[in-house]
Amino acid sequence: MNAPFPAARIGGGLIFTSGLAAIDTATMTPSAETFDEQATNVLDQLDAALDAAGSSRAQVLKLDCYLSDRRWFASWNAAFAKYFESAAPARTTTVTTLPIEGLFIEIQAIAVAES
């Protein structure tokens, strides 16, 4: 299942990212084994998507996070606080089943497109 989709799209002065997850697209399996590794991976992907769209993490207005288990919530809070040391965006965290076994976190964001 290699669905073609962009990392982000721009419209109305905003950047909308796709769901970002630590997935090896060749095998459709997690590319990292621990929660902290997966969280770092998705936040690095967010930086790359924002950079490619001409923006940055300081411009993120809203971040949605999906966790596979509530036990990851404290680790997610720590990663979020470290990543957004200033100007933290509005945030929603949902505990849900993720589409790939072994996947612990997926995020998506809305940011201001810098001009």
Phi and psi restraints in degrees (range 20) as a CNS / XPLOR table:
assign (resid 1 and name C) (resid 2 and name N)
       (resid 2 and name CA) (resid 2 and name C) 1.0 -110.0 20.0 2
assign (resid 2 and name N) (resid 2 and name CA)
       (resid 2 and name C) (resid 3 and name N) 1.0 79.2 20.0 2
assign (resid 2 and name C) (resid 3 and name N)
       (resid 3 and name CA) (resid 3 and name C) 1.0 -72.7 20.0 2
assign (resid 3 and name N) (resid 3 and name CA)
       (resid 3 and name C) (resid 4 and name N) 1.0 124.3 20.0 2
assign (resid 3 and name C) (resid 4 and name N)
       (resid 4 and name CA) (resid 4 and name C) 1.0 -76.8 20.0 2
assign (resid 4 and name N) (resid 4 and name CA)
       (resid 4 and name C) (resid 5 and name N) 1.0 120.5 20.0 2
assign (resid 4 and name C) (resid 5 and name N)
       (resid 5 and name CA) (resid 5 and name C) 1.0 -151.5 20.0 2
assign (resid 5 and name N) (resid 5 and name CA)
       (resid 5 and name C) (resid 6 and name N) 1.0 150.8 20.0 2
assign (resid 5 and name C) (resid 6 and name N)
       (resid 6 and name CA) (resid 6 and name C) 1.0 -77.4 20.0 2
assign (resid 6 and name N) (resid 6 and name CA)
       (resid 6 and name C) (resid 7 and name N) 1.0 155.5 20.0 2
assign (resid 6 and name C) (resid 7 and name N)
       (resid 7 and name CA) (resid 7 and name C) 1.0 -67.0 20.0 2
assign (resid 7 and name N) (resid 7 and name CA)
       (resid 7 and name C) (resid 8 and name N) 1.0 -31.4 20.0 2
assign (resid 7 and name C) (resid 8 and name N)
       (resid 8 and name CA) (resid 8 and name C) 1.0 -157.8 20.0 2
assign (resid 8 and name N) (resid 8 and name CA)
       (resid 8 and name C) (resid 9 and name N) 1.0 155.7 20.0 2
assign (resid 8 and name C) (resid 9 and name N)
       (resid 9 and name CA) (resid 9 and name C) 1.0 -130.0 20.0 2
assign (resid 9 and name N) (resid 9 and name CA)
       (resid 9 and name C) (resid 10 and name N) 1.0 150.1 20.0 2
assign (resid 9 and name C) (resid 10 and name N)
       (resid 10 and name CA) (resid 10 and name C) 1.0 -113.8 20.0 2
assign (resid 10 and name N) (resid 10 and name CA)
       (resid 10 and name C) (resid 11 and name N) 1.0 135.9 20.0 2
assign (resid 10 and name C) (resid 11 and name N)
       (resid 11 and name CA) (resid 11 and name C) 1.0 -163.7 20.0 2
assign (resid 11 and name N) (resid 11 and name CA)
       (resid 11 and name C) (resid 12 and name N) 1.0 139.3 20.0 2
assign (resid 11 and name C) (resid 12 and name N)
       (resid 12 and name CA) (resid 12 and name C) 1.0 59.6 20.0 2
assign (resid 12 and name N) (resid 12 and name CA)
       (resid 12 and name C) (resid 13 and name N) 1.0 29.6 20.0 2
assign (resid 12 and name C) (resid 13 and name N)
       (resid 13 and name CA) (resid 13 and name C) 1.0 79.6 20.0 2
assign (resid 13 and name N) (resid 13 and name CA)
       (resid 13 and name C) (resid 14 and name N) 1.0 8.9 20.0 2
assign (resid 13 and name C) (resid 14 and name N)
       (resid 14 and name CA) (resid 14 and name C) 1.0 -122.3 20.0 2
assign (resid 14 and name N) (resid 14 and name CA)
       (resid 14 and name C) (resid 15 and name N) 1.0 155.2 20.0 2
assign (resid 14 and name C) (resid 15 and name N)
       (resid 15 and name CA) (resid 15 and name C) 1.0 -110.0 20.0 2
assign (resid 15 and name N) (resid 15 and name CA)
       (resid 15 and name C) (resid 16 and name N) 1.0 130.3 20.0 2
assign (resid 15 and name C) (resid 16 and name N)
       (resid 16 and name CA) (resid 16 and name C) 1.0 -116.7 20.0 2
assign (resid 16 and name N) (resid 16 and name CA)
       (resid 16 and name C) (resid 17 and name N) 1.0 118.6 20.0 2
assign (resid 16 and name C) (resid 17 and name N)
       (resid 17 and name CA) (resid 17 and name C) 1.0 -88.2 20.0 2
assign (resid 17 and name N) (resid 17 and name CA)
       (resid 17 and name C) (resid 18 and name N) 1.0 154.9 20.0 2
assign (resid 17 and name C) (resid 18 and name N)
       (resid 18 and name CA) (resid 18 and name C) 1.0 -74.6 20.0 2
assign (resid 18 and name N) (resid 18 and name CA)
       (resid 18 and name C) (resid 19 and name N) 1.0 173.2 20.0 2
assign (resid 18 and name C) (resid 19 and name N)
       (resid 19 and name CA) (resid 19 and name C) 1.0 -64.4 20.0 2
assign (resid 19 and name N) (resid 19 and name CA)
       (resid 19 and name C) (resid 20 and name N) 1.0 126.8 20.0 2
assign (resid 19 and name C) (resid 20 and name N)
       (resid 20 and name CA) (resid 20 and name C) 1.0 -108.4 20.0 2
assign (resid 20 and name N) (resid 20 and name CA)
       (resid 20 and name C) (resid 21 and name N) 1.0 126.5 20.0 2
assign (resid 20 and name C) (resid 21 and name N)
       (resid 21 and name CA) (resid 21 and name C) 1.0 -144.1 20.0 2
assign (resid 21 and name N) (resid 21 and name CA)
       (resid 21 and name C) (resid 22 and name N) 1.0 156.9 20.0 2
assign (resid 21 and name C) (resid 22 and name N)
       (resid 22 and name CA) (resid 22 and name C) 1.0 -80.9 20.0 2
assign (resid 22 and name N) (resid 22 and name CA)
       (resid 22 and name C) (resid 23 and name N) 1.0 79.1 20.0 2
assign (resid 22 and name C) (resid 23 and name N)
       (resid 23 and name CA) (resid 23 and name C) 1.0 -122.6 20.0 2
assign (resid 23 and name N) (resid 23 and name CA)
       (resid 23 and name C) (resid 24 and name N) 1.0 133.5 20.0 2
assign (resid 23 and name C) (resid 24 and name N)
       (resid 24 and name CA) (resid 24 and name C) 1.0 -81.8 20.0 2
assign (resid 24 and name N) (resid 24 and name CA)
       (resid 24 and name C) (resid 25 and name N) 1.0 107.2 20.0 2
assign (resid 24 and name C) (resid 25 and name N)
       (resid 25 and name CA) (resid 25 and name C) 1.0 -67.2 20.0 2
assign (resid 25 and name N) (resid 25 and name CA)
       (resid 25 and name C) (resid 26 and name N) 1.0 -20.4 20.0 2
assign (resid 25 and name C) (resid 26 and name N)
       (resid 26 and name CA) (resid 26 and name C) 1.0 -72.0 20.0 2
assign (resid 26 and name N) (resid 26 and name CA)
       (resid 26 and name C) (resid 27 and name N) 1.0 -35.6 20.0 2
assign (resid 26 and name C) (resid 27 and name N)
       (resid 27 and name CA) (resid 27 and name C) 1.0 -111.0 20.0 2
assign (resid 27 and name N) (resid 27 and name CA)
       (resid 27 and name C) (resid 28 and name N) 1.0 -10.0 20.0 2
assign (resid 27 and name C) (resid 28 and name N)
       (resid 28 and name CA) (resid 28 and name C) 1.0 55.5 20.0 2
assign (resid 28 and name N) (resid 28 and name CA)
       (resid 28 and name C) (resid 29 and name N) 1.0 42.7 20.0 2
assign (resid 28 and name C) (resid 29 and name N)
       (resid 29 and name CA) (resid 29 and name C) 1.0 -125.9 20.0 2
assign (resid 29 and name N) (resid 29 and name CA)
       (resid 29 and name C) (resid 30 and name N) 1.0 160.5 20.0 2
assign (resid 29 and name C) (resid 30 and name N)
       (resid 30 and name CA) (resid 30 and name C) 1.0 -59.0 20.0 2
assign (resid 30 and name N) (resid 30 and name CA)
       (resid 30 and name C) (resid 31 and name N) 1.0 139.6 20.0 2
assign (resid 30 and name C) (resid 31 and name N)
       (resid 31 and name CA) (resid 31 and name C) 1.0 -93.7 20.0 2
assign (resid 31 and name N) (resid 31 and name CA)
       (resid 31 and name C) (resid 32 and name N) 1.0 -0.8 20.0 2
assign (resid 31 and name C) (resid 32 and name N)
       (resid 32 and name CA) (resid 32 and name C) 1.0 -142.8 20.0 2
assign (resid 32 and name N) (resid 32 and name CA)
       (resid 32 and name C) (resid 33 and name N) 1.0 148.6 20.0 2
assign (resid 32 and name C) (resid 33 and name N)
       (resid 33 and name CA) (resid 33 and name C) 1.0 -94.1 20.0 2
assign (resid 33 and name N) (resid 33 and name CA)
       (resid 33 and name C) (resid 34 and name N) 1.0 -31.0 20.0 2
assign (resid 33 and name C) (resid 34 and name N)
       (resid 34 and name CA) (resid 34 and name C) 1.0 -103.6 20.0 2
assign (resid 34 and name N) (resid 34 and name CA)
       (resid 34 and name C) (resid 35 and name N) 1.0 161.4 20.0 2
assign (resid 34 and name C) (resid 35 and name N)
       (resid 35 and name CA) (resid 35 and name C) 1.0 -60.1 20.0 2
assign (resid 35 and name N) (resid 35 and name CA)
       (resid 35 and name C) (resid 36 and name N) 1.0 -46.7 20.0 2
assign (resid 35 and name C) (resid 36 and name N)
       (resid 36 and name CA) (resid 36 and name C) 1.0 -61.0 20.0 2
assign (resid 36 and name N) (resid 36 and name CA)
       (resid 36 and name C) (resid 37 and name N) 1.0 -39.8 20.0 2
assign (resid 36 and name C) (resid 37 and name N)
       (resid 37 and name CA) (resid 37 and name C) 1.0 -64.8 20.0 2
assign (resid 37 and name N) (resid 37 and name CA)
       (resid 37 and name C) (resid 38 and name N) 1.0 -41.8 20.0 2
assign (resid 37 and name C) (resid 38 and name N)
       (resid 38 and name CA) (resid 38 and name C) 1.0 -66.9 20.0 2
assign (resid 38 and name N) (resid 38 and name CA)
       (resid 38 and name C) (resid 39 and name N) 1.0 -41.2 20.0 2
assign (resid 38 and name C) (resid 39 and name N)
       (resid 39 and name CA) (resid 39 and name C) 1.0 -63.0 20.0 2
assign (resid 39 and name N) (resid 39 and name CA)
       (resid 39 and name C) (resid 40 and name N) 1.0 -44.5 20.0 2
assign (resid 39 and name C) (resid 40 and name N)
       (resid 40 and name CA) (resid 40 and name C) 1.0 -60.4 20.0 2
assign (resid 40 and name N) (resid 40 and name CA)
       (resid 40 and name C) (resid 41 and name N) 1.0 -42.6 20.0 2
assign (resid 40 and name C) (resid 41 and name N)
       (resid 41 and name CA) (resid 41 and name C) 1.0 -60.1 20.0 2
assign (resid 41 and name N) (resid 41 and name CA)
       (resid 41 and name C) (resid 42 and name N) 1.0 -48.1 20.0 2
assign (resid 41 and name C) (resid 42 and name N)
       (resid 42 and name CA) (resid 42 and name C) 1.0 -68.9 20.0 2
assign (resid 42 and name N) (resid 42 and name CA)
       (resid 42 and name C) (resid 43 and name N) 1.0 -34.3 20.0 2
assign (resid 42 and name C) (resid 43 and name N)
       (resid 43 and name CA) (resid 43 and name C) 1.0 -71.2 20.0 2
assign (resid 43 and name N) (resid 43 and name CA)
       (resid 43 and name C) (resid 44 and name N) 1.0 -34.0 20.0 2
assign (resid 43 and name C) (resid 44 and name N)
       (resid 44 and name CA) (resid 44 and name C) 1.0 -65.1 20.0 2
assign (resid 44 and name N) (resid 44 and name CA)
       (resid 44 and name C) (resid 45 and name N) 1.0 -40.3 20.0 2
assign (resid 44 and name C) (resid 45 and name N)
       (resid 45 and name CA) (resid 45 and name C) 1.0 -62.3 20.0 2
assign (resid 45 and name N) (resid 45 and name CA)
       (resid 45 and name C) (resid 46 and name N) 1.0 -39.2 20.0 2
assign (resid 45 and name C) (resid 46 and name N)
       (resid 46 and name CA) (resid 46 and name C) 1.0 -62.8 20.0 2
assign (resid 46 and name N) (resid 46 and name CA)
       (resid 46 and name C) (resid 47 and name N) 1.0 -45.7 20.0 2
assign (resid 46 and name C) (resid 47 and name N)
       (resid 47 and name CA) (resid 47 and name C) 1.0 -55.7 20.0 2
assign (resid 47 and name N) (resid 47 and name CA)
       (resid 47 and name C) (resid 48 and name N) 1.0 -45.4 20.0 2
assign (resid 47 and name C) (resid 48 and name N)
       (resid 48 and name CA) (resid 48 and name C) 1.0 -64.7 20.0 2
assign (resid 48 and name N) (resid 48 and name CA)
       (resid 48 and name C) (resid 49 and name N) 1.0 -43.6 20.0 2
assign (resid 48 and name C) (resid 49 and name N)
       (resid 49 and name CA) (resid 49 and name C) 1.0 -64.1 20.0 2
assign (resid 49 and name N) (resid 49 and name CA)
       (resid 49 and name C) (resid 50 and name N) 1.0 -43.3 20.0 2
assign (resid 49 and name C) (resid 50 and name N)
       (resid 50 and name CA) (resid 50 and name C) 1.0 -66.2 20.0 2
assign (resid 50 and name N) (resid 50 and name CA)
       (resid 50 and name C) (resid 51 and name N) 1.0 -42.7 20.0 2
assign (resid 50 and name C) (resid 51 and name N)
       (resid 51 and name CA) (resid 51 and name C) 1.0 -60.7 20.0 2
assign (resid 51 and name N) (resid 51 and name CA)
       (resid 51 and name C) (resid 52 and name N) 1.0 -44.5 20.0 2
assign (resid 51 and name C) (resid 52 and name N)
       (resid 52 and name CA) (resid 52 and name C) 1.0 -63.5 20.0 2
assign (resid 52 and name N) (resid 52 and name CA)
       (resid 52 and name C) (resid 53 and name N) 1.0 -28.1 20.0 2
assign (resid 52 and name C) (resid 53 and name N)
       (resid 53 and name CA) (resid 53 and name C) 1.0 -91.9 20.0 2
assign (resid 53 and name N) (resid 53 and name CA)
       (resid 53 and name C) (resid 54 and name N) 1.0 3.1 20.0 2
assign (resid 53 and name C) (resid 54 and name N)
       (resid 54 and name CA) (resid 54 and name C) 1.0 81.9 20.0 2
assign (resid 54 and name N) (resid 54 and name CA)
       (resid 54 and name C) (resid 55 and name N) 1.0 29.8 20.0 2
assign (resid 54 and name C) (resid 55 and name N)
       (resid 55 and name CA) (resid 55 and name C) 1.0 -133.1 20.0 2
assign (resid 55 and name N) (resid 55 and name CA)
       (resid 55 and name C) (resid 56 and name N) 1.0 -166.3 20.0 2
assign (resid 55 and name C) (resid 56 and name N)
       (resid 56 and name CA) (resid 56 and name C) 1.0 -154.8 20.0 2
assign (resid 56 and name N) (resid 56 and name CA)
       (resid 56 and name C) (resid 57 and name N) 1.0 170.6 20.0 2
assign (resid 56 and name C) (resid 57 and name N)
       (resid 57 and name CA) (resid 57 and name C) 1.0 -62.3 20.0 2
assign (resid 57 and name N) (resid 57 and name CA)
       (resid 57 and name C) (resid 58 and name N) 1.0 -26.3 20.0 2
assign (resid 57 and name C) (resid 58 and name N)
       (resid 58 and name CA) (resid 58 and name C) 1.0 -65.6 20.0 2
assign (resid 58 and name N) (resid 58 and name CA)
       (resid 58 and name C) (resid 59 and name N) 1.0 -17.8 20.0 2
assign (resid 58 and name C) (resid 59 and name N)
       (resid 59 and name CA) (resid 59 and name C) 1.0 -96.7 20.0 2
assign (resid 59 and name N) (resid 59 and name CA)
       (resid 59 and name C) (resid 60 and name N) 1.0 1.5 20.0 2
assign (resid 59 and name C) (resid 60 and name N)
       (resid 60 and name CA) (resid 60 and name C) 1.0 -72.2 20.0 2
assign (resid 60 and name N) (resid 60 and name CA)
       (resid 60 and name C) (resid 61 and name N) 1.0 125.0 20.0 2
assign (resid 60 and name C) (resid 61 and name N)
       (resid 61 and name CA) (resid 61 and name C) 1.0 -94.7 20.0 2
assign (resid 61 and name N) (resid 61 and name CA)
       (resid 61 and name C) (resid 62 and name N) 1.0 -36.4 20.0 2
assign (resid 61 and name C) (resid 62 and name N)
       (resid 62 and name CA) (resid 62 and name C) 1.0 -144.1 20.0 2
assign (resid 62 and name N) (resid 62 and name CA)
       (resid 62 and name C) (resid 63 and name N) 1.0 135.6 20.0 2
assign (resid 62 and name C) (resid 63 and name N)
       (resid 63 and name CA) (resid 63 and name C) 1.0 -130.5 20.0 2
assign (resid 63 and name N) (resid 63 and name CA)
       (resid 63 and name C) (resid 64 and name N) 1.0 128.4 20.0 2
assign (resid 63 and name C) (resid 64 and name N)
       (resid 64 and name CA) (resid 64 and name C) 1.0 -108.9 20.0 2
assign (resid 64 and name N) (resid 64 and name CA)
       (resid 64 and name C) (resid 65 and name N) 1.0 131.0 20.0 2
assign (resid 64 and name C) (resid 65 and name N)
       (resid 65 and name CA) (resid 65 and name C) 1.0 -121.9 20.0 2
assign (resid 65 and name N) (resid 65 and name CA)
       (resid 65 and name C) (resid 66 and name N) 1.0 137.6 20.0 2
assign (resid 65 and name C) (resid 66 and name N)
       (resid 66 and name CA) (resid 66 and name C) 1.0 -118.9 20.0 2
assign (resid 66 and name N) (resid 66 and name CA)
       (resid 66 and name C) (resid 67 and name N) 1.0 120.8 20.0 2
assign (resid 66 and name C) (resid 67 and name N)
       (resid 67 and name CA) (resid 67 and name C) 1.0 -109.9 20.0 2
assign (resid 67 and name N) (resid 67 and name CA)
       (resid 67 and name C) (resid 68 and name N) 1.0 143.7 20.0 2
assign (resid 67 and name C) (resid 68 and name N)
       (resid 68 and name CA) (resid 68 and name C) 1.0 -77.7 20.0 2
assign (resid 68 and name N) (resid 68 and name CA)
       (resid 68 and name C) (resid 69 and name N) 1.0 -17.3 20.0 2
assign (resid 68 and name C) (resid 69 and name N)
       (resid 69 and name CA) (resid 69 and name C) 1.0 -156.8 20.0 2
assign (resid 69 and name N) (resid 69 and name CA)
       (resid 69 and name C) (resid 70 and name N) 1.0 142.2 20.0 2
assign (resid 69 and name C) (resid 70 and name N)
       (resid 70 and name CA) (resid 70 and name C) 1.0 -64.9 20.0 2
assign (resid 70 and name N) (resid 70 and name CA)
       (resid 70 and name C) (resid 71 and name N) 1.0 -17.6 20.0 2
assign (resid 70 and name C) (resid 71 and name N)
       (resid 71 and name CA) (resid 71 and name C) 1.0 -64.2 20.0 2
assign (resid 71 and name N) (resid 71 and name CA)
       (resid 71 and name C) (resid 72 and name N) 1.0 -17.1 20.0 2
assign (resid 71 and name C) (resid 72 and name N)
       (resid 72 and name CA) (resid 72 and name C) 1.0 -86.5 20.0 2
assign (resid 72 and name N) (resid 72 and name CA)
       (resid 72 and name C) (resid 73 and name N) 1.0 -3.7 20.0 2
assign (resid 72 and name C) (resid 73 and name N)
       (resid 73 and name CA) (resid 73 and name C) 1.0 -60.8 20.0 2
assign (resid 73 and name N) (resid 73 and name CA)
       (resid 73 and name C) (resid 74 and name N) 1.0 -45.9 20.0 2
assign (resid 73 and name C) (resid 74 and name N)
       (resid 74 and name CA) (resid 74 and name C) 1.0 -63.3 20.0 2
assign (resid 74 and name N) (resid 74 and name CA)
       (resid 74 and name C) (resid 75 and name N) 1.0 -40.9 20.0 2
assign (resid 74 and name C) (resid 75 and name N)
       (resid 75 and name CA) (resid 75 and name C) 1.0 -65.7 20.0 2
assign (resid 75 and name N) (resid 75 and name CA)
       (resid 75 and name C) (resid 76 and name N) 1.0 -37.9 20.0 2
assign (resid 75 and name C) (resid 76 and name N)
       (resid 76 and name CA) (resid 76 and name C) 1.0 -65.0 20.0 2
assign (resid 76 and name N) (resid 76 and name CA)
       (resid 76 and name C) (resid 77 and name N) 1.0 -43.7 20.0 2
assign (resid 76 and name C) (resid 77 and name N)
       (resid 77 and name CA) (resid 77 and name C) 1.0 -58.3 20.0 2
assign (resid 77 and name N) (resid 77 and name CA)
       (resid 77 and name C) (resid 78 and name N) 1.0 -42.3 20.0 2
assign (resid 77 and name C) (resid 78 and name N)
       (resid 78 and name CA) (resid 78 and name C) 1.0 -65.2 20.0 2
assign (resid 78 and name N) (resid 78 and name CA)
       (resid 78 and name C) (resid 79 and name N) 1.0 -44.3 20.0 2
assign (resid 78 and name C) (resid 79 and name N)
       (resid 79 and name CA) (resid 79 and name C) 1.0 -64.1 20.0 2
assign (resid 79 and name N) (resid 79 and name CA)
       (resid 79 and name C) (resid 80 and name N) 1.0 -42.4 20.0 2
assign (resid 79 and name C) (resid 80 and name N)
       (resid 80 and name CA) (resid 80 and name C) 1.0 -61.4 20.0 2
assign (resid 80 and name N) (resid 80 and name CA)
       (resid 80 and name C) (resid 81 and name N) 1.0 -47.2 20.0 2
assign (resid 80 and name C) (resid 81 and name N)
       (resid 81 and name CA) (resid 81 and name C) 1.0 -62.7 20.0 2
assign (resid 81 and name N) (resid 81 and name CA)
       (resid 81 and name C) (resid 82 and name N) 1.0 -39.0 20.0 2
assign (resid 81 and name C) (resid 82 and name N)
       (resid 82 and name CA) (resid 82 and name C) 1.0 -69.1 20.0 2
assign (resid 82 and name N) (resid 82 and name CA)
       (resid 82 and name C) (resid 83 and name N) 1.0 -41.9 20.0 2
assign (resid 82 and name C) (resid 83 and name N)
       (resid 83 and name CA) (resid 83 and name C) 1.0 -70.3 20.0 2
assign (resid 83 and name N) (resid 83 and name CA)
       (resid 83 and name C) (resid 84 and name N) 1.0 -42.6 20.0 2
assign (resid 83 and name C) (resid 84 and name N)
       (resid 84 and name CA) (resid 84 and name C) 1.0 -107.3 20.0 2
assign (resid 84 and name N) (resid 84 and name CA)
       (resid 84 and name C) (resid 85 and name N) 1.0 70.8 20.0 2
assign (resid 84 and name C) (resid 85 and name N)
       (resid 85 and name CA) (resid 85 and name C) 1.0 -64.9 20.0 2
assign (resid 85 and name N) (resid 85 and name CA)
       (resid 85 and name C) (resid 86 and name N) 1.0 -27.2 20.0 2
assign (resid 85 and name C) (resid 86 and name N)
       (resid 86 and name CA) (resid 86 and name C) 1.0 -139.7 20.0 2
assign (resid 86 and name N) (resid 86 and name CA)
       (resid 86 and name C) (resid 87 and name N) 1.0 157.5 20.0 2
assign (resid 86 and name C) (resid 87 and name N)
       (resid 87 and name CA) (resid 87 and name C) 1.0 54.5 20.0 2
assign (resid 87 and name N) (resid 87 and name CA)
       (resid 87 and name C) (resid 88 and name N) 1.0 51.9 20.0 2
assign (resid 87 and name C) (resid 88 and name N)
       (resid 88 and name CA) (resid 88 and name C) 1.0 -63.7 20.0 2
assign (resid 88 and name N) (resid 88 and name CA)
       (resid 88 and name C) (resid 89 and name N) 1.0 137.4 20.0 2
assign (resid 88 and name C) (resid 89 and name N)
       (resid 89 and name CA) (resid 89 and name C) 1.0 -79.0 20.0 2
assign (resid 89 and name N) (resid 89 and name CA)
       (resid 89 and name C) (resid 90 and name N) 1.0 166.6 20.0 2
assign (resid 89 and name C) (resid 90 and name N)
       (resid 90 and name CA) (resid 90 and name C) 1.0 -60.3 20.0 2
assign (resid 90 and name N) (resid 90 and name CA)
       (resid 90 and name C) (resid 91 and name N) 1.0 149.8 20.0 2
assign (resid 90 and name C) (resid 91 and name N)
       (resid 91 and name CA) (resid 91 and name C) 1.0 -146.7 20.0 2
assign (resid 91 and name N) (resid 91 and name CA)
       (resid 91 and name C) (resid 92 and name N) 1.0 143.9 20.0 2
assign (resid 91 and name C) (resid 92 and name N)
       (resid 92 and name CA) (resid 92 and name C) 1.0 -128.1 20.0 2
assign (resid 92 and name N) (resid 92 and name CA)
       (resid 92 and name C) (resid 93 and name N) 1.0 135.3 20.0 2
assign (resid 92 and name C) (resid 93 and name N)
       (resid 93 and name CA) (resid 93 and name C) 1.0 -121.8 20.0 2
assign (resid 93 and name N) (resid 93 and name CA)
       (resid 93 and name C) (resid 94 and name N) 1.0 127.4 20.0 2
assign (resid 93 and name C) (resid 94 and name N)
       (resid 94 and name CA) (resid 94 and name C) 1.0 -122.2 20.0 2
assign (resid 94 and name N) (resid 94 and name CA)
       (resid 94 and name C) (resid 95 and name N) 1.0 135.1 20.0 2
assign (resid 94 and name C) (resid 95 and name N)
       (resid 95 and name CA) (resid 95 and name C) 1.0 -95.5 20.0 2
assign (resid 95 and name N) (resid 95 and name CA)
       (resid 95 and name C) (resid 96 and name N) 1.0 124.6 20.0 2
assign (resid 95 and name C) (resid 96 and name N)
       (resid 96 and name CA) (resid 96 and name C) 1.0 -156.6 20.0 2
assign (resid 96 and name N) (resid 96 and name CA)
       (resid 96 and name C) (resid 97 and name N) 1.0 171.9 20.0 2
assign (resid 96 and name C) (resid 97 and name N)
       (resid 97 and name CA) (resid 97 and name C) 1.0 -79.8 20.0 2
assign (resid 97 and name N) (resid 97 and name CA)
       (resid 97 and name C) (resid 98 and name N) 1.0 129.0 20.0 2
assign (resid 97 and name C) (resid 98 and name N)
       (resid 98 and name CA) (resid 98 and name C) 1.0 -96.2 20.0 2
assign (resid 98 and name N) (resid 98 and name CA)
       (resid 98 and name C) (resid 99 and name N) 1.0 156.2 20.0 2
assign (resid 98 and name C) (resid 99 and name N)
       (resid 99 and name CA) (resid 99 and name C) 1.0 -71.5 20.0 2
assign (resid 99 and name N) (resid 99 and name CA)
       (resid 99 and name C) (resid 100 and name N) 1.0 -13.8 20.0 2
assign (resid 99 and name C) (resid 100 and name N)
       (resid 100 and name CA) (resid 100 and name C) 1.0 -125.6 20.0 2
assign (resid 100 and name N) (resid 100 and name CA)
       (resid 100 and name C) (resid 101 and name N) 1.0 129.5 20.0 2
assign (resid 100 and name C) (resid 101 and name N)
       (resid 101 and name CA) (resid 101 and name C) 1.0 -57.2 20.0 2
assign (resid 101 and name N) (resid 101 and name CA)
       (resid 101 and name C) (resid 102 and name N) 1.0 132.6 20.0 2
assign (resid 101 and name C) (resid 102 and name N)
       (resid 102 and name CA) (resid 102 and name C) 1.0 90.6 20.0 2
assign (resid 102 and name N) (resid 102 and name CA)
       (resid 102 and name C) (resid 103 and name N) 1.0 -5.1 20.0 2
assign (resid 102 and name C) (resid 103 and name N)
       (resid 103 and name CA) (resid 103 and name C) 1.0 -84.7 20.0 2
assign (resid 103 and name N) (resid 103 and name CA)
       (resid 103 and name C) (resid 104 and name N) 1.0 129.6 20.0 2
assign (resid 103 and name C) (resid 104 and name N)
       (resid 104 and name CA) (resid 104 and name C) 1.0 -106.4 20.0 2
assign (resid 104 and name N) (resid 104 and name CA)
       (resid 104 and name C) (resid 105 and name N) 1.0 -23.1 20.0 2
assign (resid 104 and name C) (resid 105 and name N)
       (resid 105 and name CA) (resid 105 and name C) 1.0 -149.7 20.0 2
assign (resid 105 and name N) (resid 105 and name CA)
       (resid 105 and name C) (resid 106 and name N) 1.0 143.8 20.0 2
assign (resid 105 and name C) (resid 106 and name N)
       (resid 106 and name CA) (resid 106 and name C) 1.0 -142.6 20.0 2
assign (resid 106 and name N) (resid 106 and name CA)
       (resid 106 and name C) (resid 107 and name N) 1.0 141.0 20.0 2
assign (resid 106 and name C) (resid 107 and name N)
       (resid 107 and name CA) (resid 107 and name C) 1.0 -131.1 20.0 2
assign (resid 107 and name N) (resid 107 and name CA)
       (resid 107 and name C) (resid 108 and name N) 1.0 159.4 20.0 2
assign (resid 107 and name C) (resid 108 and name N)
       (resid 108 and name CA) (resid 108 and name C) 1.0 -146.2 20.0 2
assign (resid 108 and name N) (resid 108 and name CA)
       (resid 108 and name C) (resid 109 and name N) 1.0 154.1 20.0 2
assign (resid 108 and name C) (resid 109 and name N)
       (resid 109 and name CA) (resid 109 and name C) 1.0 -141.9 20.0 2
assign (resid 109 and name N) (resid 109 and name CA)
       (resid 109 and name C) (resid 110 and name N) 1.0 159.2 20.0 2
assign (resid 109 and name C) (resid 110 and name N)
       (resid 110 and name CA) (resid 110 and name C) 1.0 -122.7 20.0 2
assign (resid 110 and name N) (resid 110 and name CA)
       (resid 110 and name C) (resid 111 and name N) 1.0 128.1 20.0 2
assign (resid 110 and name C) (resid 111 and name N)
       (resid 111 and name CA) (resid 111 and name C) 1.0 -135.2 20.0 2
assign (resid 111 and name N) (resid 111 and name CA)
       (resid 111 and name C) (resid 112 and name N) 1.0 160.8 20.0 2
assign (resid 111 and name C) (resid 112 and name N)
       (resid 112 and name CA) (resid 112 and name C) 1.0 -77.6 20.0 2
assign (resid 112 and name N) (resid 112 and name CA)
       (resid 112 and name C) (resid 113 and name N) 1.0 132.6 20.0 2
assign (resid 112 and name C) (resid 113 and name N)
       (resid 113 and name CA) (resid 113 and name C) 1.0 -80.6 20.0 2
assign (resid 113 and name N) (resid 113 and name CA)
       (resid 113 and name C) (resid 114 and name N) 1.0 122.5 20.0 2
assign (resid 113 and name C) (resid 114 and name N)
       (resid 114 and name CA) (resid 114 and name C) 1.0 -76.1 20.0 2
assign (resid 114 and name N) (resid 114 and name CA)
       (resid 114 and name C) (resid 115 and name N) 1.0 140.8 20.0 2
